[in-house]
Every structure is written in C-alpha cells, then in structure tokens.
Amino acid sequence: MKLLAPEPGWTITSDVIIVGSGIAGLTTALQIRAYGYSVLLVTKARVDEGSTKWAQGGIAAALGPGDSPAAHEADTLKAGAGLCDTKAVHALVTEGPEAVARLIARGAVFDRAASGEIALTREGGHLQNRILHAGGDATGAEISRALLAAVTDDPGIEVIEHALVLDALKSASGRVCGVTLHVIGEGSIDGVGRALGKAVILGTGGLGQVFAQTTNPSVSTGDGVALALRAGADIADVEFIQFHPTVLYLGAKSSGQQPLISEAVRGEGAVLLNDAGEQFMRVVHPLADLAPRDVVAKAIMSQMLESGTEHVWLDVRKVENFSERFPNIYQSCLAHGINPDVDRIPVAPAAHYASGGIRVDLYGRSSIPGLYACGESACTGVHGANRLASNSLLEGLVFAARIADDIHRTLRQLKREEPMVLAEREILISPEARSEIANAMSLGAGVIRTRTSLEKTEQILERVLQESRAMPGVSAWEATNLFTLAKVIVASALIREETRGSHWREDFPEQSQSWRKRIIERMDANGRLSHGYEEVSDD
Ligand SMILES: Cc1cc2nc3c(=O)[nH]c(=O)nc-3n(C[C@H](O)[C@H](O)[C@H](O)COP(=O)(O)OP(=O)(O)OC[C@H]3O[C@@H](n4cnc5c(N)ncnc54)[C@H](O)[C@@H]3O)c2cc1C
C-alpha cells in the first residue's frame, strides 16, 4: 500500500538515507559518517524544524554525585508501568552518559553551576537531579544548533530540505532499498523522485498533530510511522500518548502547537492550584507536583471535569529568578498577556509525546530488513507505557549510535538492490478533514478514554474516509498520514482494556497483569489493519 502520488521522475543515491533532521536524524548521520559511509539526509521543511529545537527541560543522564545508571534505570522502569523493554532501558541508562559526552564534544554547551560543574535539575518521576539543560529552558535549540553545525561541516553528508518522504521502496528480496520523496526544489531535483541506498533510517519525530491541541510543531504528523505501516512493518504501543500536563491555555478554540510550560518549572518550586486556590497534587501523590506526568495530567483533567473549568493554574511566583531561569517560557507568557511575576498561569494538558511507534530492536532495526527507526518515531520500548521526562532526547542519542554500529557491521556485505514497482495506491484524505479528525481524537481518544468515546471517534473516522477525497500534494499526504495514525491509535486504545501509564480507560480503571504485553499493529497490502501481541518480561 502506497500513498497516491506521481511516478518518480529522478533518482539520487547514497550509502544510507536518513529521513529527518531532529536529534535522531542528525546524530545518526554523524555516527554513520564516523565509519566513512556517504549519507543523504532529507527533511520535509527547514533543517531546524521538528520537536528537537522546542525541547525545554533538558536531557537526562546519570552524571551527578550520588546518581547512577541503576538509579536512572529504576526511575525509567517505574514510569514505564511494567511495559518497558528492560534491555533497551539498560542500554539507554548505561550508554547515556557517554552519548551526552559525545554531544558535548560536538559543541553543545550546557548550563553550569557556580562551581563550574554542569548544572543538573530534577523533573517529574526522577528521584535524582540528573537533567542537563542549556540556555535555561532552551536545551533543544542548543542541541539542534550544535548538531546542525557539525552536520554542515561534514562534506560527506548531503542535506536536502523541503523533501517530504512518501513511501519505502523495496527490492524483490523484500529489503527496503530507498524511499520515494517529494522535493520542492529547483533544477533536476524537483517534484517526486527516488532516493536509493543500502539502508533507510526514519527519524521523523512525533505525531502530536493527530490531536487538536499539542506541544508538537506542524511537521509532527507521524509520517514515518504511517510509512512504516504501509510498508508492512510492526508498529507498537501507539495507544500510549503522553499528554503534557502544563500547556499554556490559550482558549477553547485554539488548535495546533501550543506553548509548553516545562515540568522543570515545577522542579524549581512552582505549584499547581485549582480554581479554589488549593494545591490539589498534595493529596493525589506522594511526590505531589513532581508526580509522573500521567498522574499530573489525569489529576488536572479530574479537577477540570469536577469544576467545569477549562484549565487549572500554575503558580510560579515562588520560583527564584523565574525570568532568568526560564527566559523563553517567561517571554511566551508575556506575549499572551500573562505576567508570571504577578499572575497565575492558566494551564491544561495537551498531546506531547508518542511513547510508541515503529517497533525496533536494540539496534534500531524494524521488522523489515533495511528499514531502521530512531527517536520519537521508533518504539525501542524504553518508555513502556509512559515516558520518563527528558529520556527522549537521550534515546535519540543512544540508539543513533547503536544503529550506526549495526550498519557498519552489515553494510559492507550488502549489494545495492533495485526497487520493485510500487503496489496499490491509497485514497488520499482531504486536508480540510484535519480539524475534524483532530477534534474527534482529542475528545474521544485524549487523556481520558472509554469504549463509548473511542467507538464514537472510530465512527467519525469512518465517515471521513467515506466522504473525503483529495488530489496528491503535501497537505493531502500529511492529512492521510494523520488519518492512518488516528485509526491505529483508536484501534489499540480500544483493544487495551485496562488503565496503564499514559493510557487511562475510565471504563477499565485498574491495571491488569494479563495486559502486560504490547499491542503490535500491522497493515496488509490492501490497507487492512490487524494486531498481535508481544509479551513483556522482566528479563
Ligand atoms: C515543546 C516540547 C518540549 C520538549 N521537551 C523535552 C525535554 O525537555 N526533554 C526531552 O528529552 N524531550 C523533550 N521533548 C520531546 C523531544 O523533543 C522529542 O521527542 C525529540 O526531539 C524527537 O526527536 P526526533 O529527532 O525523533 O524528532 P524531531 O526533532 O521532531 O525531528 C523530526 C524530523 O523529521 C522531519 N520529518 C517528519 N516527517 C518527514 C517526512 N515525511 N519527510 C521528511 N522529513 C520528515 C521533520 O521535519 C524533522 O526534521 C519535547 C517536545 C516538545 C514538542
């Protein structure tokens, strides 16, 4: 199954094709270059667009006194609520400090304490101070700047911007040997073409735009996950969407990317208040305002439902030097008419992070030979049912290096394979249906879900499919990818009849031992979805 698109009119080749220019794509490119292979990196907008540059809080690594990979591991497993892949978590926390050191060697500058040591803060779910940050609350922008500079300096990495990847190309042996892509360019590389290589790595980021309100930028339309599904790859854990509890509330009609108020703000002493001015988190969880994200998001939703309000309040007035420690958040509040020095900040949950994605092994390999995934588009299993704050940037770094190692082990023995003619074409969904899809998802498959709400969302999606048609084009391809993801998220959320991690079924409020397994979604050549299970153990 492929997206409906014109036939490719040009071809470009490289040893390895990387899709996406966030922390995952850029780091993978640099790690692969260290082994001497040529890299073509394509990205659908400008190189700095993606979630990476928006990351505020920081990146987690066990570097502080009294901390250890084992302590980081324990916190990660706890947040993941029994569904983490323990081997992947072990790789994350033990290889994390070295991966961060490589990032620093590549030029990323992190904030330092008066002593000269790297300053470490704490975020929800972490029992140690282990979050490195840069520019106060501009960690992602600094990481993006440093990695882009390193990539630009390397003549062995060719970068093409405004290049939207459509579908995987497979050889007769079933191996992925390239992608089709649409480039808004000039000269010979313009319109739909093919990029051919011995391996393809997807670093296409999140899928927050499936929901009406999200912290994710406009490029986060889950294209890589939808592509992998169409190519027949296994997709896992997609029902575990993390909703960030504290997103600046801009009014009931606001949609798309909304400003985030980092969890680190609560790490530095900010507190949540309900309409009556009560610190409601104190009675919800022993860690109060620093409880794991899902607990805070659900508590806020409960407060909003109980009081009939559309948000709660975040009080930052006791945070020391708030405007200096969190300059971007401070400016963002001022821009929306809120002065954090005197006003309480209205906040509500919004879609933030996809814990699931393309199911990969410890070396980033998907279930299809030649196709890898890294970063938010991948499901390594490190996040389980819920991501621990600031583990996602780290995941991008650690697994990028593992993918490069695997490619180095295998690439030399591989011959270039020719792609086969593309198969069935998928009907395209009209971009005009996007708001209907996103509103239905936020209402029915948001923080709180029930069978009834999910079935209603499913019906709306079915109607959209019957009524909506579009001609090929960037916005139609993105709308179709969003629609595909909405369908698999709802399907998995319906199947999982329990409450676990960031998946809260109000009709099944308990966590169930029998559900200690991942749901794997697959698409057949005719576009039909089916599912299977992967048992999760402590080994
Ligand atoms: C507001 C915000 C704050 C966050 N704060 C933190 C934090 O403090 N700590 C933390 O660990 N995590 C944080 N996260 C999560 C973290 O930023 C992301 O998970 C991480 O940056 C993902 O990196 P990535 O490289 O996988 O994807 P991204 O950085 O999103 O990059 C994806 C890339 O793929 C490209 N792309 C997408 N589709 C296509 C296509 N079809 N063809 C070609 N290119 C394509 C995009 O243009 C982009 O270049 C935050 C996220 C947000 C939104």
The ligand as an SDF file (V2000), in Angstrom:
LIG
                    3D

 53 58  0  0  0  0  0  0  0  0999 V2000
    7.6490   21.5500   23.3250 C   0  0  0  0  0  0  0  0  0  0  0  0
    8.4310   20.2940   23.5430 C   0  0  0  0  0  0  0  0  0  0  0  0
    9.2750   20.1860   24.6240 C   0  0  0  0  0  0  0  0  0  0  0  0
   10.0080   19.0120   24.8360 C   0  0  0  0  0  0  0  0  0  0  0  0
   10.8880   18.9620   25.8810 N   0  0  0  0  0  0  0  0  0  0  0  0
   11.6790   17.8570   26.0050 C   0  0  0  0  0  0  0  0  0  0  0  0
   12.6980   17.8160   27.0110 C   0  0  0  0  0  0  0  0  0  0  0  0
   12.8960   18.7620   27.7530 O   0  0  0  0  0  0  0  0  0  0  0  0
   13.4590   16.6800   27.0800 N   0  0  0  0  0  0  0  0  0  0  0  0
   13.2840   15.6120   26.2570 C   0  0  0  0  0  0  0  0  0  0  0  0
   14.0120   14.6050   26.3780 O   0  0  0  0  0  0  0  0  0  0  0  0
   12.3170   15.6400   25.3090 N   0  0  0  0  0  0  0  0  0  0  0  0
   11.5400   16.7370   25.1580 C   0  0  0  0  0  0  0  0  0  0  0  0
   10.5860   16.7650   24.1790 N   0  0  0  0  0  0  0  0  0  0  0  0
   10.4850   15.6210   23.2630 C   0  0  0  0  0  0  0  0  0  0  0  0
   11.6770   15.6700   22.3000 C   0  0  0  0  0  0  0  0  0  0  0  0
   11.9110   16.9990   21.9200 O   0  0  0  0  0  0  0  0  0  0  0  0
   11.4050   14.8370   21.0800 C   0  0  0  0  0  0  0  0  0  0  0  0
   10.9480   13.5570   21.4220 O   0  0  0  0  0  0  0  0  0  0  0  0
   12.6830   14.6810   20.2570 C   0  0  0  0  0  0  0  0  0  0  0  0
   13.2300   15.9450   19.9650 O   0  0  0  0  0  0  0  0  0  0  0  0
   12.3670   13.9360   18.9840 C   0  0  0  0  0  0  0  0  0  0  0  0
   13.4870   13.9840   18.1710 O   0  0  0  0  0  0  0  0  0  0  0  0
   13.4030   13.3190   16.7430 P   0  0  0  0  0  0  0  0  0  0  0  0
   14.7080   13.5770   16.0930 O   0  0  0  0  0  0  0  0  0  0  0  0
   12.9170   11.9450   16.8690 O   0  0  0  0  0  0  0  0  0  0  0  0
   12.2300   14.1400   16.0040 O   0  0  0  0  0  0  0  0  0  0  0  0
   12.0990   15.6900   15.6400 P   0  0  0  0  0  0  0  0  0  0  0  0
   13.0480   16.5380   16.3620 O   0  0  0  0  0  0  0  0  0  0  0  0
   10.6590   16.0210   15.7420 O   0  0  0  0  0  0  0  0  0  0  0  0
   12.5260   15.7020   14.1180 O   0  0  0  0  0  0  0  0  0  0  0  0
   11.7390   15.0620   13.1390 C   0  0  0  0  0  0  0  0  0  0  0  0
   12.2790   15.4410   11.7890 C   0  0  0  0  0  0  0  0  0  0  0  0
   11.6750   14.6700   10.7660 O   0  0  0  0  0  0  0  0  0  0  0  0
   11.2610   15.5220    9.7120 C   0  0  0  0  0  0  0  0  0  0  0  0
   10.1680   14.8350    9.0210 N   0  0  0  0  0  0  0  0  0  0  0  0
    8.9650   14.4520    9.5110 C   0  0  0  0  0  0  0  0  0  0  0  0
    8.2460   13.8340    8.5580 N   0  0  0  0  0  0  0  0  0  0  0  0
    9.0160   13.8170    7.4370 C   0  0  0  0  0  0  0  0  0  0  0  0
    8.8370   13.3440    6.1050 C   0  0  0  0  0  0  0  0  0  0  0  0
    7.6920   12.7480    5.6920 N   0  0  0  0  0  0  0  0  0  0  0  0
    9.8330   13.5120    5.2060 N   0  0  0  0  0  0  0  0  0  0  0  0
   10.9960   14.1290    5.5680 C   0  0  0  0  0  0  0  0  0  0  0  0
   11.2140   14.6200    6.8070 N   0  0  0  0  0  0  0  0  0  0  0  0
   10.2400   14.4540    7.7280 C   0  0  0  0  0  0  0  0  0  0  0  0
   10.8720   16.7910   10.4280 C   0  0  0  0  0  0  0  0  0  0  0  0
   10.7820   17.8750    9.5370 O   0  0  0  0  0  0  0  0  0  0  0  0
   12.0220   16.8900   11.4300 C   0  0  0  0  0  0  0  0  0  0  0  0
   13.1890   17.3830   10.7990 O   0  0  0  0  0  0  0  0  0  0  0  0
    9.8500   17.9190   23.9530 C   0  0  0  0  0  0  0  0  0  0  0  0
    8.9850   18.0230   22.8750 C   0  0  0  0  0  0  0  0  0  0  0  0
    8.2820   19.1970   22.6510 C   0  0  0  0  0  0  0  0  0  0  0  0
    7.3710   19.2870   21.4740 C   0  0  0  0  0  0  0  0  0  0  0  0
  1  2  1  0
  2  3  1  0
  2 52  2  0
  3  4  2  0
  4  5  1  0
  4 50  1  0
  5  6  2  0
  6  7  1  0
  6 13  1  0
  7  8  2  0
  7  9  1  0
  9 10  1  0
 10 11  2  0
 10 12  1  0
 12 13  2  0
 13 14  1  0
 14 15  1  0
 14 50  1  0
 15 16  1  0
 16 17  1  0
 16 18  1  0
 18 19  1  0
 18 20  1  0
 20 21  1  0
 20 22  1  0
 22 23  1  0
 23 24  1  0
 24 25  2  0
 24 26  1  0
 24 27  1  0
 27 28  1  0
 28 29  2  0
 28 30  1  0
 28 31  1  0
 31 32  1  0
 32 33  1  0
 33 34  1  0
 33 48  1  0
 34 35  1  0
 35 36  1  0
 35 46  1  0
 36 37  1  0
 36 45  1  0
 37 38  2  0
 38 39  1  0
 39 40  1  0
 39 45  2  0
 40 41  1  0
 40 42  2  0
 42 43  1  0
 43 44  2  0
 44 45  1  0
 46 47  1  0
 46 48  1  0
 48 49  1  0
 50 51  2  0
 51 52  1  0
 52 53  1  0
M  END
$$$$
